[in-house]
Amino acid sequence: GAVVSQHPSWVICKSGTSVKIECRSLDFQATTMFWYRQFPKQSLMLMATSNEGSKATYEQGVEKDKFLINHASLTLSTLTVTSAHPEDSSFYICSAKAFRGGSTDTQYFGPGTRLTVL
Amino acid sequence: GENVEQHPSTLSVQEGDSAVIKCTYSDSASNYFPWYKQELGKGPQLIIDIRSNVGEKKDQRIAVTLNKTAKHFSLHITETQPEDSAVYFCAASPATGRRALTFGSGTRLQVQP
């Protein structure tokens, strides 16, 4: 299947700093990428949908000024957690989907990034 | 929007037994239903999916069934092995377009050796 990578796999930062997470589709072009957050023993919660070349669409309750998303190319989307606080500590997972119009496309997930804010 | 319910939340079986996980969805526009396996500290891995023009799909020890009229779909794992132990998530979405998947709450499967 298609491969999606994330970097870094884990990060520890101090409260108030910003953290950038990269999501790359390695062997296909992803016109749409999604960012999810997962707290321990919970399901994946969609944060935002990232479309190449346009602004991201955020889910209700997700602060767009705090979670900056950039999808500058067909293989790269970034999530920046600005002014991180301990409550932002979570497992962040991206996924990528290739949209070919009229056909079904599978959504592949990255390995996730564990963020710990001290 | 779509709402996906998943049961049971935990499931413990003996090695070699079968395991069944069930999901229901609410949006009749959904026609793509994947299942993911997530191991601790890792991202979800697609194990099987089914589209609404198919009632059943099988891949070795894993099968998925879909009842579109009743809006429910199930994952069946036969001859379970300890390495099947993980959290399994069902999901639903329209097959086309840029909509994200809506996930169920997950089932923690424990296969006892």
Interface residues (C-beta under 8 A of the other chain):
Chain A: G1 V4 Q6 T31 T32 F34 Q42 S43 L44 L46 T49 N51 F91 I93 S95 K97 F99 G101 G102 S103 T104 D105 T106 Q107 Y108 F109 G110 P111 G112 R114
Chain B: Y32 P34 Y36 G41 K42 G43 P44 Q45 L46 D49 R51 F89 S93 A95 T96 G97 R98 A100 L101 T102 F103 G104 S105 G106
